[in-house]
């Protein structure tokens, strides 16, 4: 097994691992379509495809859906006011409570990430979500780690 860029994780159980692999394949195929084809995007730069429509959202368990932030516009505005009124030293520290990723932002980061998603490989009871960045910096692995952590321990 040879690769340079990966996110390592341990499967929670066989069912969760299979769901992680299936979700990865859905995200990977949509990202490839966006990279290769002229896929129609909505006003938030999201692909108008089954991956973001109800079939994908219904693929997630209620626990997985609950992980993602779902702030109303009023709640988001309130959080923005608190964020910008907080001194920078605190704002960029662990003291600052921030909302979790929202599902749309996670998917958008996958779509726009400057990397190719490769596959999920297994070695010594650990799994490796592998990817090849196009350049450095490539935006980090935040969305990859979030997506893998929802279905694994």
Beta strands, then each sheet from edge to edge (+ up, - down):
strand 1: 6-9
strand 2: 115-123
strand 3: 126-133
sheet 1: 1+ 3- 2+
end
